[in-house]
Amino acid sequence: MRSKKGFTLIELMIAVAVIAIIAAIAIPSYANYVRKSKRADAHTALLRIQLEQEKWRANNASYGTLVNIGVSENSPEGYYTLTITNTSATGYTATANAKAGTSQANDTGCTGIVLTLNASGETRTPATCW
């Protein structure tokens, strides 16, 4: 009798099942880490707004709008929509909302939470978002 070399169908099915289990665990975890890393897009945009607001305020009587300070309503990578509200001579509120249709809209660590920065540098979001 000759011994046959190779894999049986059962062995192949076991290997496929093990790979599927590992992928089912690893892919969602990886996607969550990617979403966390994309939060830096909002942070960068809010800090740029803060810098531009201080430049604007140095020459004007109050803080400005996005148009006044020359900042786009989209974050640099395009994952967030930026707004400025409550502008006055003493402060403003800059907000970064996750755009619908982007991966950030599914960010479980910050679902439905707005990333906000005011004139004094205070953030109004959970620490998990920063």
C-alpha positions as CSV (number, residue, x, y, z in Angstrom):
1,M,0.0,0.0,0.0
2,R,1.1,3.5,-0.8
3,S,0.6,6.3,1.7
4,K,-1.2,9.3,0.3
5,K,0.2,12.7,0.9
6,G,-1.9,15.8,1.4
7,F,-4.8,17.2,3.4
8,T,-8.2,15.6,3.9
9,L,-11.3,17.6,3.5
10,I,-11.9,17.6,7.2
11,E,-8.5,19.0,7.9
12,L,-9.1,21.7,5.3
13,M,-12.5,22.6,6.8
14,I,-11.0,22.8,10.3
15,A,-8.3,25.2,9.1
16,V,-10.9,27.4,7.3
17,A,-13.1,27.5,10.5
18,V,-10.1,28.6,12.6
19,I,-9.2,31.3,10.2
20,A,-12.9,32.5,10.1
21,I,-13.0,32.7,13.9
22,I,-9.8,34.7,14.1
23,A,-11.0,37.1,11.3
24,A,-14.3,37.6,13.1
25,I,-12.5,38.8,16.2
26,A,-9.6,40.7,14.6
27,I,-11.4,42.7,11.9
28,P,-13.9,44.6,14.1
29,S,-11.1,45.3,16.6
30,Y,-8.9,46.6,13.9
31,A,-11.7,48.8,12.5
32,N,-12.2,50.3,16.0
33,Y,-8.5,51.2,16.3
34,V,-8.6,52.9,12.9
35,R,-11.6,55.0,14.0
36,K,-9.8,56.0,17.1
37,S,-6.8,57.1,15.1
38,K,-9.0,59.1,12.8
39,R,-10.2,61.2,15.8
40,A,-6.9,63.0,15.3
41,D,-8.5,64.6,12.2
42,A,-11.0,66.4,14.5
43,H,-8.3,67.3,17.0
44,T,-6.1,68.9,14.3
45,A,-9.0,70.8,12.9
46,L,-10.1,72.2,16.3
47,L,-6.6,73.2,17.2
48,R,-6.3,75.0,13.8
49,I,-9.5,76.8,14.5
50,Q,-8.2,77.8,17.9
51,L,-5.0,79.2,16.4
52,E,-6.8,81.1,13.6
53,Q,-9.3,82.5,16.1
54,E,-6.5,83.9,18.2
55,K,-5.0,85.5,15.1
56,W,-8.4,87.0,14.2
57,R,-9.1,88.2,17.7
58,A,-5.7,90.0,17.9
59,N,-7.0,92.4,15.1
60,N,-10.7,92.4,15.7
61,A,-13.2,93.2,18.5
62,S,-14.6,89.6,18.7
63,Y,-13.9,86.1,17.6
64,G,-14.8,85.2,14.0
65,T,-16.8,82.7,12.0
66,L,-15.2,80.0,9.8
67,V,-15.4,82.3,6.9
68,N,-13.7,85.2,8.8
69,I,-10.8,83.1,10.0
70,G,-10.4,81.3,6.6
71,V,-11.0,77.7,7.7
72,S,-13.0,75.2,5.7
73,E,-16.2,73.6,7.1
74,N,-14.6,70.2,6.6
75,S,-11.7,68.8,8.6
76,P,-8.4,68.2,6.8
77,E,-9.1,64.5,6.1
78,G,-12.8,65.0,5.6
79,Y,-14.2,62.9,8.4
80,Y,-15.7,65.8,10.4
81,T,-17.9,68.8,9.8
82,L,-16.7,71.9,11.6
83,T,-18.8,74.7,13.0
84,I,-18.2,77.8,15.2
85,T,-21.0,79.0,17.5
86,N,-21.4,81.5,20.3
87,T,-18.9,83.9,19.0
88,S,-18.4,87.0,21.1
89,A,-15.7,89.3,22.3
90,T,-14.8,86.8,25.0
91,G,-15.2,83.4,23.5
92,Y,-16.6,81.0,21.0
93,T,-17.4,77.3,20.7
94,A,-15.8,75.2,17.9
95,T,-17.4,71.9,17.2
96,A,-16.4,68.9,15.1
97,N,-19.3,66.5,14.2
98,A,-18.6,63.1,12.6
99,K,-19.8,63.2,9.0
100,A,-22.6,60.7,8.0
101,G,-21.3,58.1,5.6
102,T,-17.8,58.1,6.9
103,S,-16.3,55.5,9.2
104,Q,-16.3,58.0,12.0
105,A,-20.1,58.0,12.1
106,N,-19.7,54.5,13.6
107,D,-17.2,55.5,16.2
108,T,-18.4,53.5,19.2
109,G,-16.2,55.4,21.6
110,C,-17.8,58.7,20.6
111,T,-21.1,57.9,19.0
112,G,-23.4,60.9,19.0
113,I,-20.9,63.0,20.9
114,V,-19.7,66.3,19.6
115,L,-16.0,67.2,19.9
116,T,-16.1,70.7,21.3
117,L,-13.4,73.2,22.1
118,N,-14.1,76.7,23.5
119,A,-12.0,79.8,23.7
120,S,-10.4,79.0,27.0
121,G,-9.2,75.6,25.7
122,E,-11.8,73.5,27.6
123,T,-13.1,70.4,25.9
124,R,-16.6,69.2,26.4
125,T,-16.3,65.6,25.5
126,P,-15.6,62.4,27.4
127,A,-12.0,61.6,28.0
128,T,-12.3,58.5,25.7
129,C,-12.8,60.8,22.7
130,W,-9.5,62.7,23.4
